Amino acid sequence: MNGKNTFQNLKRFLTLGALLSLLLIIAEILSVSFFKSSIIAKVSEMETINRETQSKSSILETHFLLKKESEEAIEVRKQLNNRLASKDDLLQLSAELGLLAKASNVNVSASFSNEKEITSSLLGSIGISITADGSFPNLIKFIKKVEAGRFLIKLDNFDLTTLEKETGDDEDLRLFLRGDVIYRDNSK
């Protein structure tokens, strides 16, 4: 009987060990699935925080670049104010053209036409037509002086014609210039 009891005890011991192992495996599966969902939740939370951090970092970087560019723009605007004539300065353009014509030995007349705003909020332009009469070298000298002047004139069209001259060796020419005078608009 001792052998039978030992066999029975061994059978119970093995069954109990198998049940305990099975319970331990089930407990481990449950704990792994519980921790898995917890880990997945934490990973998802960390990904969200990472995206927010990257977004804020991008915003800060953009802010830094915009601030740097705005500081550069302030310097460019100062240079623009020093170099480019203002809208009020256009009143002096006719007088300046007269002085340049006199210095170049040509006769000049100018008229203004349609004013328009350039896409930039800082600039505007007004149409101008200039007629200059004189010899070719003097007309060239006049154009160079206008280009070097403080008024920025963008030419769209020009025409050169010969004038009949009664006396003299040089042939007089008439130069028609059409374009826009670009100015800075301080009202904006």
KOLZA-354572 format. One record per atom (N, C-alpha, C): residue number from 1; atom name; residue in one letter; x, y, z. Coordinates in pm, whole numbers, plus 50000, padded with zeros to 5 digits. Layout:
! residues N
R   n atom res     x     y     z
R NUM   CA   a     X     Y     Z
...
//
This chain:
! residues 188
R   n atom res     x     y     z
R   1    N   m 50078 49883 50000
R   1   CA   m 50000 50000 50000
R   1    C   m 50084 50126 50000
R   2    N   n 50195 50103 50054
R   2   CA   n 50281 50216 50057
R   2    C   n 50315 50263 49917
R   3    N   g 50331 50172 49828
R   3   CA   g 50360 50207 49690
R   3    C   g 50243 50277 49626
R   4    N   k 50120 50228 49666
R   4   CA   k 50000 50289 49608
R   4    C   k 49982 50430 49662
R   5    N   n 50005 50452 49788
R   5   CA   n 49992 50585 49849
R   5    C   n 50097 50680 49792
R   6    N   t 50214 50627 49775
R   6   CA   t 50320 50708 49721
R   6    C   t 50286 50749 49578
R   7    N   f 50233 50651 49504
R   7   CA   f 50192 50682 49367
R   7    C   f 50080 50785 49367
R   8    N   q 49984 50771 49458
R   8   CA   q 49871 50865 49469
R   8    C   q 49923 51003 49510
R   9    N   n 50014 51003 49606
R   9   CA   n 50070 51132 49652
R   9    C   n 50150 51199 49539
R  10    N   l 50222 51116 49467
R  10   CA   l 50299 51169 49356
R  10    C   l 50205 51224 49249
R  11    N   k 50095 51150 49225
R  11   CA   k 49997 51192 49126
R  11    C   k 49934 51323 49171
R  12    N   r 49897 51336 49298
R  12   CA   r 49837 51460 49350
R  12    C   r 49940 51575 49342
R  13    N   f 50064 51541 49380
R  13   CA   f 50169 51641 49377
R  13    C   f 50191 51693 49235
R  14    N   l 50195 51603 49139
R  14   CA   l 50213 51643 49000
R  14    C   l 50092 51721 48947
R  15    N   t 49973 51676 48987
R  15   CA   t 49851 51746 48944
R  15    C   t 49850 51886 49006
R  16    N   l 49882 51892 49133
R  16   CA   l 49886 52020 49201
R  16    C   l 49994 52110 49138
R  17    N   g 50108 52054 49107
R  17   CA   g 50216 52129 49042
R  17    C   g 50173 52178 48904
R  18    N   a 50101 52091 48830
R  18   CA   a 50053 52130 48697
R  18    C   a 49951 52242 48709
R  19    N   l 49859 52228 48809
R  19   CA   l 49758 52332 48830
R  19    C   l 49825 52464 48871
R  20    N   l 49921 52455 48959
R  20   CA   l 49992 52576 49002
R  20    C   l 50068 52637 48884
R  21    N   s 50130 52554 48804
R  21   CA   s 50201 52604 48685
R  21    C   s 50104 52669 48588
R  22    N   l 49988 52602 48569
R  22   CA   l 49886 52657 48480
R  22    C   l 49834 52790 48534
R  23    N   l 49808 52798 48664
R  23   CA   l 49763 52923 48725
R  23    C   l 49871 53031 48713
R  24    N   l 49995 52990 48731
R  24   CA   l 50104 53084 48718
R  24    C   l 50116 53136 48574
R  25    N   i 50098 53048 48477
R  25   CA   i 50103 53088 48335
R  25    C   i 49988 53182 48304
R  26    N   i 49867 53149 48353
R  26   CA   i 49749 53235 48330
R  26    C   i 49772 53372 48395
R  27    N   a 49827 53372 48517
R  27   CA   a 49854 53498 48586
R  27    C   a 49956 53581 48507
R  28    N   e 50058 53513 48455
R  28   CA   e 50159 53585 48376
R  28    C   e 50098 53641 48248
R  29    N   i 50011 53563 48183
R  29   CA   i 49945 53611 48060
R  29    C   i 49859 53732 48092
R  30    N   l 49784 53724 48201
R  30   CA   l 49699 53837 48240
R  30    C   l 49783 53960 48275
R  31    N   s 49889 53938 48349
R  31   CA   s 49973 54053 48387
R  31    C   s 50043 54112 48265
R  32    N   v 50088 54026 48171
R  32   CA   v 50151 54077 48049
R  32    C   v 50050 54156 47966
R  33    N   s 49927 54104 47952
R  33   CA   s 49827 54178 47874
R  33    C   s 49789 54307 47943
R  34    N   f 49783 54307 48076
R  34   CA   f 49753 54430 48149
R  34    C   f 49867 54530 48131
R  35    N   f 49990 54484 48150
R  35   CA   f 50103 54573 48135
R  35    C   f 50123 54617 47989
R  36    N   k 50086 54528 47897
R  36   CA   k 50097 54562 47755
R  36    C   k 50008 54680 47723
R  37    N   s 49883 54676 47768
R  37   CA   s 49792 54789 47741
R  37    C   s 49842 54914 47813
R  38    N   s 49898 54898 47931
R  38   CA   s 49953 55012 48003
R  38    C   s 50075 55068 47929
R  39    N   i 50160 54981 47878
R  39   CA   i 50279 55023 47804
R  39    C   i 50237 55092 47674
R  40    N   i 50137 55034 47605
R  40   CA   i 50088 55095 47481
R  40    C   i 50032 55234 47509
R  41    N   a 49959 55248 47619
R  41   CA   a 49904 55379 47656
R  41    C   a 50017 55478 47684
R  42    N   k 50120 55434 47755
R  42   CA   k 50233 55522 47785
R  42    C   k 50309 55559 47658
R  43    N   v 50330 55464 47567
R  43   CA   v 50398 55492 47441
R  43    C   v 50317 55593 47360
R  44    N   s 50185 55575 47355
R  44   CA   s 50098 55668 47283
R  44    C   s 50106 55808 47345
R  45    N   e 50107 55813 47477
R  45   CA   e 50118 55941 47548
R  45    C   e 50253 56006 47518
R  46    N   m 50360 55926 47514
R  46   CA   m 50493 55979 47484
R  46    C   m 50501 56029 47340
R  47    N   e 50437 55959 47246
R  47   CA   e 50435 56003 47106
R  47    C   e 50362 56136 47094
R  48    N   t 50251 56151 47166
R  48   CA   t 50176 56276 47165
R  48    C   t 50262 56390 47220
R  49    N   i 50329 56364 47330
R  49   CA   i 50417 56466 47390
R  49    C   i 50531 56500 47294
R  50    N   n 50585 56399 47227
R  50   CA   n 50694 56421 47130
R  50    C   n 50645 56509 47014
R  51    N   r 50526 56482 46961
R  51   CA   r 50472 56563 46851
R  51    C   r 50450 56707 46898
R  52    N   e 50395 56725 47017
R  52   CA   e 50373 56859 47070
R  52    C   e 50506 56932 47088
R  53    N   t 50607 56862 47138
R  53   CA   t 50738 56921 47158
R  53    C   t 50799 56962 47025
R  54    N   q 50788 56875 46924
R  54   CA   q 50841 56908 46791
R  54    C   q 50766 57028 46732
R  55    N   s 50635 57032 46752
R  55   CA   s 50556 57144 46701
R  55    C   s 50598 57275 46769
R  56    N   k 50614 57272 46901
R  56   CA   k 50656 57392 46973
R  56    C   k 50798 57431 46933
R  57    N   s 50883 57333 46912
R  57   CA   s 51020 57360 46869
R  57    C   s 51019 57427 46732
R  58    N   s 50936 57378 46643
R  58   CA   s 50924 57436 46509
R  58    C   s 50872 57579 46518
R  59    N   i 50776 57602 46603
R  59   CA   i 50721 57736 46621
R  59    C   i 50829 57830 46674
R  60    N   l 50905 57784 46773
R  60   CA   l 51012 57867 46830
R  60    C   l 51119 57897 46726
R  61    N   e 51154 57797 46645
R  61   CA   e 51254 57818 46541
R  61    C   e 51204 57919 46438
R  62    N   t 51078 57905 46397
R  62   CA   t 51020 57999 46302
R  62    C   t 51016 58139 46361
R  63    N   h 50978 58148 46488
R  63   CA   h 50975 58277 46556
R  63    C   h 51113 58341 46557
R  64    N   f 51214 58262 46588
R  64   CA   f 51352 58313 46590
R  64    C   f 51392 58364 46451
R  65    N   l 51362 58285 46346
R  65   CA   l 51399 58326 46211
R  65    C   l 51325 58453 46168
R  66    N   l 51195 58461 46203
R  66   CA   l 51118 58581 46169
R  66    C   l 51171 58704 46242
R  67    N   k 51209 58685 46367
R  67   CA   k 51264 58798 46443
R  67    C   k 51395 58843 46381
R  68    N   k 51478 58748 46341
R  68   CA   k 51606 58782 46278
R  68    C   k 51582 58855 46145
R  69    N   e 51486 58805 46065
R  69   CA   e 51456 58870 45938
R  69    C   e 51395 59008 45958
R  70    N   s 51313 59023 46063
R  70   CA   s 51255 59156 46088
R  70    C   s 51362 59255 46127
R  71    N   e 51464 59212 46201
R  71   CA   e 51575 59300 46235
R  71    C   e 51651 59340 46109
R  72    N   e 51669 59246 46017
R  72   CA   e 51735 59277 45890
R  72    C   e 51647 59371 45807
R  73    N   a 51516 59350 45812
R  73   CA   a 51424 59435 45736
R  73    C   a 51426 59578 45788
R  74    N   i 51446 59596 45917
R  74   CA   i 51454 59731 45973
R  74    C   i 51573 59804 45912
R  75    N   e 51686 59734 45899
R  75   CA   e 51805 59795 45840
R  75    C   e 51780 59827 45692
R  76    N   v 51715 59736 45620
R  76   CA   v 51685 59760 45477
R  76    C   v 51590 59878 45463
R  77    N   r 51495 59887 45555
R  77   CA   r 51399 59999 45548
R  77    C   r 51470 60132 45574
R  78    N   k 51566 60133 45667
R  78   CA   k 51644 60255 45691
R  78    C   k 51720 60295 45564
R  79    N   q 51782 60195 45500
R  79   CA   q 51855 60223 45376
R  79    C   q 51761 60273 45267
R  80    N   l 51642 60213 45260
R  80   CA   l 51542 60254 45161
R  80    C   l 51500 60397 45187
R  81    N   n 51478 60432 45313
R  81   CA   n 51439 60569 45345
R  81    C   n 51548 60669 45310
R  82    N   n 51675 60629 45326
R  82   CA   n 51785 60719 45292
R  82    C   n 51804 60732 45142
R  83    N   r 51779 60626 45066
R  83   CA   r 51809 60625 44923
R  83    C   r 51691 60665 44835
R  84    N   l 51574 60616 44865
R  84   CA   l 51459 60634 44778
R  84    C   l 51380 60758 44817
R  85    N   a 51343 60836 44719
R  85   CA   a 51268 60959 44743
R  85    C   a 51129 60925 44798
R  86    N   s 51078 61015 44880
R  86   CA   s 50943 60995 44935
R  86    C   s 50841 61055 44838
R  87    N   k 50715 61031 44867
R  87   CA   k 50607 61084 44783
R  87    C   k 50610 61237 44784
R  88    N   d 50642 61295 44898
R  88   CA   d 50650 61441 44907
R  88    C   d 50764 61496 44824
R  89    N   d 50872 61418 44808
R  89   CA   d 50987 61463 44730
R  89    C   d 50955 61473 44581
R  90    N   l 50847 61409 44536
R  90   CA   l 50811 61414 44394
R  90    C   l 50783 61557 44347
R  91    N   l 50748 61644 44443
R  91   CA   l 50723 61784 44408
R  91    C   l 50850 61850 44353
R  92    N   q 50966 61798 44392
R  92   CA   q 51093 61855 44350
R  92    C   q 51148 61790 44223
R  93    N   l 51079 61688 44173
R  93   CA   l 51131 61615 44058
R  93    C   l 51140 61704 43934
R  94    N   s 51038 61781 43906
R  94   CA   s 51041 61868 43787
R  94    C   s 51157 61966 43795
R  95    N   a 51179 62024 43914
R  95   CA   a 51290 62118 43931
R  95    C   a 51423 62048 43912
R  96    N   e 51437 61926 43967
R  96   CA   e 51562 61851 43953
R  96    C   e 51587 61813 43807
R  97    N   l 51480 61773 43736
R  97   CA   l 51496 61743 43593
R  97    C   l 51542 61867 43517
R  98    N   g 51489 61983 43554
R  98   CA   g 51531 62109 43491
R  98    C   g 51679 62138 43514
R  99    N   l 51727 62115 43637
R  99   CA   l 51868 62136 43668
R  99    C   l 51957 62038 43592
R 100    N   l 51914 61912 43584
R 100   CA   l 51991 61812 43511
R 100    C   l 51994 61844 43362
R 101    N   a 51882 61896 43309
R 101   CA   a 51875 61933 43167
R 101    C   a 51970 62050 43139
R 102    N   k 51968 62147 43230
R 102   CA   k 52055 62263 43212
R 102    C   k 52202 62221 43216
R 103    N   a 52237 62132 43309
R 103   CA   a 52375 62085 43320
R 103    C   a 52416 62001 43199
R 104    N   s 52318 61939 43134
R 104   CA   s 52347 61854 43016
R 104    C   s 52328 61928 42886
R 105    N   n 52283 62052 42892
R 105   CA   n 52260 62136 42774
R 105    C   n 52151 62076 42683
R 106    N   v 52039 62037 42744
R 106   CA   v 51922 61991 42669
R 106    C   v 51800 62066 42719
R 107    N   n 51696 62068 42638
R 107   CA   n 51567 62125 42679
R 107    C   n 51478 62008 42720
R 108    N   v 51408 62024 42832
R 108   CA   v 51329 61913 42883
R 108    C   v 51193 61961 42930
R 109    N   s 51095 61876 42914
R 109   CA   s 50962 61898 42975
R 109    C   s 50915 61762 43026
R 110    N   a 50843 61766 43138
R 110   CA   a 50797 61641 43200
R 110    C   a 50654 61657 43246
R 111    N   s 50581 61546 43244
R 111   CA   s 50444 61547 43297
R 111    C   s 50418 61415 43369
R 112    N   f 50334 61424 43470
R 112   CA   f 50300 61306 43550
R 112    C   f 50164 61253 43508
R 113    N   s 50146 61122 43528
R 113   CA   s 50016 61060 43499
R 113    C   s 49982 60962 43611
R 114    N   n 49896 60872 43586
R 114   CA   n 49834 60780 43684
R 114    C   n 49926 60732 43796
R 115    N   e 49881 60755 43919
R 115   CA   e 49953 60708 44036
R 115    C   e 49899 60570 44073
R 116    N   k 49988 60481 44113
R 116   CA   k 49944 60346 44151
R 116    C   k 50029 60295 44266
R 117    N   e 49969 60205 44342
R 117   CA   e 50040 60145 44454
R 117    C   e 50105 60017 44405
R 118    N   i 50230 60001 44440
R 118   CA   i 50301 59877 44407
R 118    C   i 50260 59773 44509
R 119    N   t 50272 59646 44473
R 119   CA   t 50225 59538 44561
R 119    C   t 50283 59547 44701
R 120    N   s 50403 59599 44715
R 120   CA   s 50460 59619 44847
R 120    C   s 50390 59737 44912
R 121    N   s 50361 59727 45038
R 121   CA   s 50289 59834 45105
R 121    C   s 50378 59956 45128
R 122    N   l 50509 59944 45108
R 122   CA   l 50599 60056 45133
R 122    C   l 50622 60144 45011
R 123    N   l 50592 60093 44893
R 123   CA   l 50625 60165 44771
R 123    C   l 50501 60203 44691
R 124    N   g 50516 60308 44615
R 124   CA   g 50414 60350 44521
R 124    C   g 50486 60394 44394
R 125    N   s 50410 60422 44290
R 125   CA   s 50472 60473 44168
R 125    C   s 50374 60567 44099
R 126    N   i 50431 60655 44021
R 126   CA   i 50351 60748 43943
R 126    C   i 50411 60752 43803
R 127    N   g 50324 60752 43705
R 127   CA   g 50371 60755 43567
R 127    C   g 50435 60888 43534
R 128    N   i 50534 60885 43446
R 128   CA   i 50602 61009 43404
R 128    C   i 50632 61000 43254
R 129    N   s 50618 61112 43189
R 129   CA   s 50657 61126 43048
R 129    C   s 50755 61241 43041
R 130    N   i 50869 61217 42980
R 130   CA   i 50975 61319 42968
R 130    C   i 51007 61336 42821
R 131    N   t 51014 61462 42777
R 131   CA   t 51057 61494 42642
R 131    C   t 51183 61578 42655
R 132    N   a 51289 61536 42588
R 132   CA   a 51416 61609 42594
R 132    C   a 51466 61633 42452
R 133    N   d 51509 61756 42424
R 133   CA   d 51563 61793 42293
R 133    C   d 51709 61832 42310
R 134    N   g 51796 61780 42220
R 134   CA   g 51937 61816 42224
R 134    C   g 52018 61725 42135
R 135    N   s 52148 61743 42141
R 135   CA   s 52236 61658 42060
R 135    C   s 52246 61520 42126
R 136    N   f 52290 61423 42049
R 136   CA   f 52299 61286 42101
R 136    C   f 52388 61277 42224
R 137    N   p 52510 61332 42221
R 137   CA   p 52595 61323 42342
R 137    C   p 52532 61391 42464
R 138    N   n 52464 61502 42441
R 138   CA   n 52400 61572 42552
R 138    C   n 52281 61493 42607
R 139    N   l 52207 61429 42517
R 139   CA   l 52095 61345 42564
R 139    C   l 52146 61227 42646
R 140    N   i 52256 61167 42602
R 140   CA   i 52317 61057 42678
R 140    C   i 52362 61107 42814
R 141    N   k 52426 61224 42817
R 141   CA   k 52470 61284 42943
R 141    C   k 52350 61308 43036
R 142    N   f 52239 61356 42979
R 142   CA   f 52117 61381 43057
R 142    C   f 52063 61250 43115
R 143    N   i 52057 61145 43034
R 143   CA   i 52004 61015 43082
R 143    C   i 52092 60961 43194
R 144    N   k 52224 60973 43180
R 144   CA   k 52315 60925 43285
R 144    C   k 52295 61003 43415
R 145    N   k 52273 61133 43404
R 145   CA   k 52250 61214 43524
R 145    C   k 52117 61178 43590
R 146    N   v 52016 61148 43510
R 146   CA   v 51886 61106 43565
R 146    C   v 51902 60971 43637
R 147    N   e 51977 60879 43577
R 147   CA   e 52000 60748 43640
R 147    C   e 52075 60762 43771
R 148    N   a 52168 60856 43780
R 148   CA   a 52247 60874 43901
R 148    C   a 52173 60957 44006
R 149    N   g 52063 61018 43969
R 149   CA   g 51989 61103 44063
R 149    C   g 51919 61023 44172
R 150    N   r 51855 61094 44264
R 150   CA   r 51792 61027 44378
R 150    C   r 51655 60971 44347
R 151    N   f 51601 61004 44230
R 151   CA   f 51470 60951 44191
R 151    C   f 51488 60823 44110
R 152    N   l 51416 60720 44150
R 152   CA   l 51424 60591 44081
R 152    C   l 51317 60590 43972
R 153    N   i 51363 60593 43848
R 153   CA   i 51272 60596 43733
R 153    C   i 51289 60467 43656
R 154    N   k 51179 60394 43643
R 154   CA   k 51178 60269 43565
R 154    C   k 51117 60301 43429
R 155    N   l 51198 60290 43325
R 155   CA   l 51151 60325 43191
R 155    C   l 51081 60207 43125
R 156    N   d 50965 60235 43069
R 156   CA   d 50890 60133 42996
R 156    C   d 50909 60148 42846
R 157    N   n 50931 60272 42802
R 157   CA   n 50933 60296 42658
R 157    C   n 51015 60424 42632
R 158    N   f 51088 60423 42524
R 158   CA   f 51155 60546 42481
R 158    C   f 51156 60549 42329
R 159    N   d 51163 60670 42277
R 159   CA   d 51161 60689 42132
R 159    C   d 51253 60806 42101
R 160    N   l 51332 60791 41998
R 160   CA   l 51428 60894 41958
R 160    C   l 51397 60933 41814
R 161    N   t 51375 61062 41793
R 161   CA   t 51347 61111 41657
R 161    C   t 51440 61227 41625
R 162    N   t 51457 61251 41497
R 162   CA   t 51543 61359 41450
R 162    C   t 51460 61485 41431
R 163    N   l 51514 61598 41476
R 163   CA   l 51449 61728 41455
R 163    C   l 51519 61800 41341
R 164    N   e 51443 61875 41266
R 164   CA   e 51505 61955 41160
R 164    C   e 51574 62074 41225
R 165    N   k 51697 62094 41187
R 165   CA   k 51775 62202 41243
R 165    C   k 51814 62297 41131
R 166    N   e 51802 62425 41161
R 166   CA   e 51829 62524 41058
R 166    C   e 51978 62550 41043
R 167    N   t 52052 62551 41152
R 167   CA   t 52195 62581 41144
R 167    C   t 52274 62485 41231
R 168    N   g 52403 62481 41214
R 168   CA   g 52491 62403 41300
R 168    C   g 52523 62268 41242
R 169    N   d 52630 62210 41296
R 169   CA   d 52676 62081 41248
R 169    C   d 52605 61966 41318
R 170    N   d 52580 61983 41449
R 170   CA   d 52517 61873 41524
R 170    C   d 52370 61863 41489
R 171    N   e 52326 61741 41478
R 171   CA   e 52186 61716 41448
R 171    C   e 52110 61709 41581
R 172    N   d 52003 61786 41594
R 172   CA   d 51924 61782 41716
R 172    C   d 51828 61665 41712
R 173    N   l 51811 61604 41829
R 173   CA   l 51723 61488 41844
R 173    C   l 51619 61517 41950
R 174    N   r 51508 61448 41941
R 174   CA   r 51404 61456 42045
R 174    C   r 51389 61316 42105
R 175    N   l 51398 61312 42237
R 175   CA   l 51389 61187 42311
R 175    C   l 51260 61188 42393
R 176    N   f 51176 61086 42369
R 176   CA   f 51054 61067 42449
R 176    C   f 51078 60950 42544
R 177    N   l 51063 60974 42672
R 177   CA   l 51078 60869 42773
R 177    C   l 50945 60853 42847
R 178    N   r 50901 60730 42862
R 178   CA   r 50782 60701 42941
R 178    C   r 50816 60592 43042
R 179    N   g 50767 60610 43162
R 179   CA   g 50794 60511 43266
R 179    C   g 50726 60547 43396
R 180    N   d 50781 60497 43503
R 180   CA   d 50725 60520 43636
R 180    C   d 50835 60569 43729
R 181    N   v 50798 60663 43815
R 181   CA   v 50887 60706 43923
R 181    C   v 50843 60628 44046
R 182    N   i 50934 60552 44102
R 182   CA   i 50903 60471 44220
R 182    C   i 50944 60550 44344
R 183    N   y 50855 60555 44441
R 183   CA   y 50881 60632 44563
R 183    C   y 50839 60550 44684
R 184    N   r 50888 60592 44800
R 184   CA   r 50845 60527 44924
R 184    C   r 50726 60603 44979
R 185    N   d 50631 60530 45027
R 185   CA   d 50508 60591 45078
R 185    C   d 50515 60587 45230
R 186    N   n 50540 60701 45291
R 186   CA   n 50555 60708 45436
R 186    C   n 50423 60701 45511
R 187    N   s 50312 60711 45440
R 187   CA   s 50182 60710 45508
R 187    C   s 50142 60570 45553
R 188    N   k 50217 60469 45513
R 188   CA   k 50182 60331 45547
R 188    C   k 50279 60271 45642
//
